[in-house]
Amino acid sequence: MHALLDNNQKSIAVWLLICCISVFAMVVLGGVTRLTQSGLSMVEWQPIMGVIPPLSETEWQHTFEKYQRFPEYQKINQHMTLAEFKPIFWFEYAHRMLGRIIGLIFLIPFLFFWFTRRIPRQLVPKLIAVFCLGGLQGLLGWYMVQSGLVNEPHVSPYRLTAHLSLAVLIYGYMMWLVLGLISGGKRTHSWSVDPPWRLSVLVTILVGVIIISGGFVAGTRAGFAFNTFPTMNGDWVPQGIWALQPVWRNMFENLATVQFTHRVVALALALLVPILWLSVLFASVSSQVRLVTHGLLVMLMVQITLGITTLINTVPVSVAAMHQGGALLVLTMALWVTHGLLRDKRAFRP
């Protein structure tokens, strides 16, 4: 019975890991769709009929005519031809299709595991929650697109960041479930001990914060301003960071403040992750936790390099997409370290 349970847990863990990889691809593709300004090319939300793309030249022309009625074409792309429209359509179409495919990748195995009673009882509501969050993500994606179809040909940075944040939440939650399944679910540490554990929680929270901050950098196009490093066009603290009223708007709408905040959180991680690495290095932890902490430190260095490269080269699509994917890899490592410190059987010794 125990061996059967272990096999079931391994199967569920593999399935959820595949879902995580799919969501990872979705986030990166979403970034490419945004960077290529493709996100507003599909002006209708058709969950069923939208599976079929234009198949004839007449259908393509009809789809292009719909696009021409909206602000992005009228204010930015007035001279766009049908041939130029097709590539941006395909990016957005691929993004929406991948979302549907992820839903099937999750739902079909879930129903199989559920009806064959292979899912542990305590895991069922968690998986149902993931599915509901996935459905909400689809609705939120269309709500985001709608904001760019009214007056201005740009989606709301608030809605874009909410869409990104929910995707990251789904990814992180599934990854946490995977880690729980492969560890056997044995908790040996309390929430009140072990300095590495507390520090790893702080690092994980800051990784989440910087991803949200990155959403506002993308939504306000702040990456196209202040393209110097380490200063911001010669200033360590840019002028006008509190120019908007009320003051709270600067954190989300002021390009200087948004980019400055992103840099400050990155600097905090650049300081805290090496401290976490040293804490784990001298703690009584498993070799796996120590190895993953090495990975976290290396991945953060790579991510910071990608961020700087993206900035000083004025947001090239390929590097910016790698930077977005790198954020999820840093989050994965942070979650893994945190989970490992929580589950490790050996107590911390200062």
C-alpha positions in Angstrom: 0.0 0.0 0.0 2.8 2.4 0.9 4.6 1.6 -2.4 1.4 2.2 -4.3 1.0 5.6 -2.6 4.6 6.5 -3.5 4.1 5.6 -7.1 0.9 7.6 -7.2 2.6 10.6 -5.7 5.5 10.3 -8.2 3.0 10.2 -11.1 1.1 13.2 -9.7 4.4 15.1 -9.2 5.5 14.4 -12.8 2.1 15.6 -14.1 2.3 18.8 -12.0 5.9 19.4 -13.1 4.8 19.2 -16.7 2.1 21.7 -15.9 4.7 24.0 -14.3 6.9 23.7 -17.4 3.8 24.6 -19.5 3.0 27.6 -17.4 6.7 28.6 -17.6 6.5 28.5 -21.4 3.2 30.5 -21.2 4.9 33.3 -19.2 7.8 33.5 -21.6 5.6 33.5 -24.6 3.4 36.1 -23.0 6.5 38.3 -22.6 7.4 37.8 -26.3 3.8 38.6 -27.3 4.0 41.9 -25.3 7.5 42.8 -26.5 6.5 42.3 -30.1 3.3 44.4 -29.5 1.2 41.5 -30.6 -1.2 41.3 -27.7 -3.9 43.5 -29.2 -4.0 41.8 -32.5 -7.0 39.5 -31.6 -9.8 41.8 -30.7 -12.4 39.2 -29.8 -12.5 36.6 -27.0 -13.9 33.3 -28.3 -12.9 30.5 -26.0 -14.4 27.8 -28.4 -14.4 29.3 -31.9 -11.2 31.1 -31.3 -9.4 27.8 -31.7 -9.7 28.0 -35.5 -7.4 30.6 -37.0 -8.1 32.3 -40.4 -7.7 29.7 -43.1 -8.3 31.6 -46.3 -7.3 35.0 -47.6 -10.9 36.2 -47.2 -10.9 35.2 -43.5 -7.6 36.9 -43.0 -8.9 40.1 -44.6 -12.0 40.0 -42.4 -9.8 39.5 -39.2 -7.5 42.4 -40.3 -10.6 44.6 -40.8 -11.7 43.9 -37.3 -8.2 44.9 -36.0 -8.4 48.1 -38.0 -11.4 49.3 -36.0 -9.4 49.6 -32.8 -7.0 52.2 -31.4 -3.7 50.3 -31.9 -4.2 50.3 -35.7 -5.8 53.8 -35.8 -3.1 55.5 -33.7 0.0 53.5 -34.2 -0.2 51.0 -37.2 -2.2 53.0 -39.8 0.3 51.9 -42.5 0.3 48.2 -41.5 -0.4 45.7 -44.3 -2.1 42.4 -44.0 1.3 40.7 -44.4 2.7 42.7 -41.5 -0.4 41.9 -39.4 -0.2 38.1 -39.7 3.0 37.7 -37.6 1.6 39.7 -34.6 -1.7 37.7 -34.9 0.2 34.4 -34.8 2.0 35.4 -31.6 -1.2 36.2 -29.8 -2.9 33.2 -31.3 -0.1 30.9 -30.0 -0.4 32.5 -26.6 -4.1 31.9 -26.3 -3.8 28.4 -27.7 -1.1 27.5 -25.2 -3.5 28.7 -22.5 -6.1 26.3 -23.7 -3.6 23.4 -24.0 -2.4 24.0 -20.5 -6.0 23.7 -19.3 -6.3 20.3 -21.0 -2.9 19.2 -19.7 -4.2 19.9 -16.2 -7.8 18.8 -16.4 -7.6 15.5 -18.2 -5.0 13.9 -15.9 -6.7 15.4 -12.9 -10.0 13.7 -13.8 -8.1 10.4 -14.5 -6.3 10.5 -11.1 -9.4 11.6 -9.3 -11.7 8.9 -10.7 -9.1 6.2 -10.2 -8.7 7.5 -6.6 -5.0 8.1 -6.9 -5.0 11.6 -5.5 -4.5 11.8 -1.7 -7.6 13.3 -0.1 -5.9 16.3 1.3 -4.5 17.2 -2.2 -7.9 17.3 -4.0 -9.0 20.8 -2.8 -5.6 22.2 -3.6 -5.7 20.9 -7.2 -9.3 22.2 -7.6 -8.0 25.6 -6.4 -5.3 25.5 -9.1 -7.9 24.7 -11.8 -10.1 27.6 -10.7 -7.1 29.9 -10.6 -6.3 28.8 -14.2 -9.9 29.6 -15.3 -9.6 33.0 -13.6 -6.3 33.6 -15.4 -8.1 33.2 -18.8 -10.7 35.7 -17.8 -8.1 38.1 -16.4 -6.2 37.9 -19.7 -9.2 39.0 -21.7 -9.9 41.7 -19.1 -6.3 42.9 -19.6 -6.6 43.0 -23.4 -9.9 44.9 -23.2 -8.1 47.8 -21.6 -6.2 48.4 -24.8 -9.2 48.2 -27.1 -11.0 51.3 -25.7 -9.2 54.6 -26.1 -5.5 54.0 -25.7 -3.6 51.3 -27.7 -1.8 50.0 -24.5 -3.1 47.6 -21.9 -3.4 48.8 -18.3 -0.2 48.2 -16.4 -2.3 47.3 -13.4 -4.2 44.6 -15.4 -1.0 43.4 -17.1 0.8 43.0 -13.7 -2.3 41.3 -12.2 -2.2 38.8 -15.1 1.5 38.2 -14.7 1.2 37.9 -10.9 -1.6 35.3 -11.1 0.4 33.2 -13.6 3.4 33.3 -11.2 1.1 32.4 -8.3 -0.2 29.4 -10.2 3.3 28.3 -11.2 4.7 28.8 -7.6 1.8 27.0 -6.0 2.1 24.0 -8.3 5.8 23.9 -7.8 5.3 23.9 -4.0 3.0 21.0 -4.4 5.5 19.2 -6.5 8.2 19.7 -3.9 5.8 18.4 -1.2 5.1 15.3 -3.2 8.7 14.4 -4.0 9.8 15.0 -0.4 7.1 12.6 1.0 5.4 15.3 2.9 7.5 15.0 6.1 7.7 18.2 8.1 10.4 18.3 10.7 11.1 22.0 11.2 8.9 24.5 13.0 8.0 28.0 11.7 9.9 29.7 14.6 13.4 28.3 14.3 16.4 28.3 11.9 17.7 31.6 10.7 18.3 30.2 7.1 14.6 29.3 7.0 13.5 32.8 7.9 15.9 34.4 5.5 14.9 32.1 2.7 11.3 33.1 3.2 12.3 36.8 3.0 14.3 36.1 -0.2 11.3 34.2 -1.7 8.9 37.1 -0.9 11.4 39.6 -2.4 11.6 37.5 -5.6 7.8 37.7 -5.8 7.9 41.5 -5.2 10.5 42.0 -8.0 8.4 40.0 -10.4 5.4 42.2 -9.6 7.7 45.2 -10.0 8.8 43.8 -13.3 5.2 43.7 -14.4 4.9 47.4 -13.8 8.2 48.0 -15.6 6.7 46.2 -18.6 3.3 47.8 -18.3 4.6 51.4 -18.2 7.5 50.6 -20.7 9.9 51.9 -18.1 12.6 49.7 -19.5 12.9 52.0 -22.5 13.9 54.9 -20.3 17.0 55.5 -18.2 19.0 53.0 -20.3 22.3 53.3 -18.3 23.8 51.4 -15.4 24.6 51.7 -12.5 23.2 55.2 -12.6 19.9 56.3 -14.1 21.1 58.8 -16.8 23.8 60.0 -14.5 21.7 60.1 -11.3 21.7 57.5 -8.5 18.2 58.6 -7.6 16.4 60.0 -10.6 14.6 63.4 -10.5 10.9 63.5 -10.4 10.2 60.2 -8.7 7.5 61.8 -6.6 6.1 64.0 -9.3 2.6 62.4 -9.6 -0.3 63.1 -7.3 -1.5 61.4 -5.2 2.0 60.1 -4.2 1.1 56.4 -4.3 0.6 56.6 -8.1 4.4 57.1 -8.6 5.1 53.5 -7.4 3.0 52.1 -10.3 2.8 54.8 -13.0 5.9 57.0 -12.8 8.6 55.5 -15.2 11.4 56.8 -13.0 10.0 55.5 -9.8 9.0 52.1 -11.3 12.4 51.4 -12.7 14.2 52.8 -9.5 12.1 50.5 -7.3 12.9 47.5 -9.5 16.6 48.3 -9.2 16.4 48.7 -5.4 14.7 45.3 -4.9 17.3 43.7 -7.2 20.0 45.2 -5.1 18.3 43.9 -1.9 18.3 40.4 -3.4 21.9 40.8 -4.5 22.8 41.4 -0.9 20.5 38.9 0.8 21.0 35.9 -1.4 24.8 35.7 -0.7 24.0 36.0 3.0 21.5 33.1 2.7 24.1 31.1 0.8 26.6 31.6 3.6 24.0 30.7 6.2 23.2 27.5 4.4 26.8 26.7 3.8 27.6 26.7 7.5 24.3 25.1 8.6 23.6 21.4 9.2 21.5 20.8 6.1 21.3 18.2 3.5 23.6 18.2 0.5 20.6 18.7 -1.8 19.6 22.0 0.0 23.1 23.2 -0.2 23.3 22.3 -3.9 20.1 24.1 -4.7 21.3 27.2 -2.7 24.4 27.2 -4.9 22.0 27.2 -7.9 20.0 30.1 -6.5 23.1 32.2 -6.1 24.3 31.5 -9.6 20.8 31.9 -11.2 20.4 35.3 -9.4 23.8 36.4 -10.9 22.6 35.3 -14.3 19.3 37.1 -13.9 20.9 40.4 -12.8 23.2 40.2 -15.8 20.2 39.6 -18.1 18.4 42.5 -16.5 21.3 44.9 -17.0 21.8 43.7 -20.6 18.1 44.2 -21.3 18.2 47.7 -19.9 21.4 49.1 -21.6 20.4 47.6 -25.0 16.9 49.1 -24.8 14.9 45.9 -24.3 15.9 43.5 -27.1 13.1 40.9 -27.4 15.3 37.8 -27.0 17.2 39.1 -24.0 14.1 40.5 -22.3 12.3 37.2 -22.8 15.2 35.3 -21.2 15.1 37.8 -18.3 11.4 37.1 -17.8 12.0 33.4 -17.9 15.0 33.8 -15.5 12.7 35.4 -13.0 10.7 32.2 -12.7 13.9 30.1 -12.4 15.0 32.3 -9.5 11.6 31.9 -7.9 11.9 28.1 -8.4 15.3 28.0 -6.7 14.0 30.2 -3.9 11.0 28.0 -3.3 13.2 24.9 -3.5 15.6 26.2 -0.9 12.8 27.3 1.4 11.0 24.0 1.1 14.2 22.1 1.7 15.0 24.0 4.8 11.5 23.4 6.1 11.6 19.7 5.4 15.3 18.9 6.2 15.5 16.2 8.9 18.6 17.7 10.5 18.4 20.6 12.9 20.2 23.9 12.2 23.4 24.4 14.2 24.8 27.9 14.3 
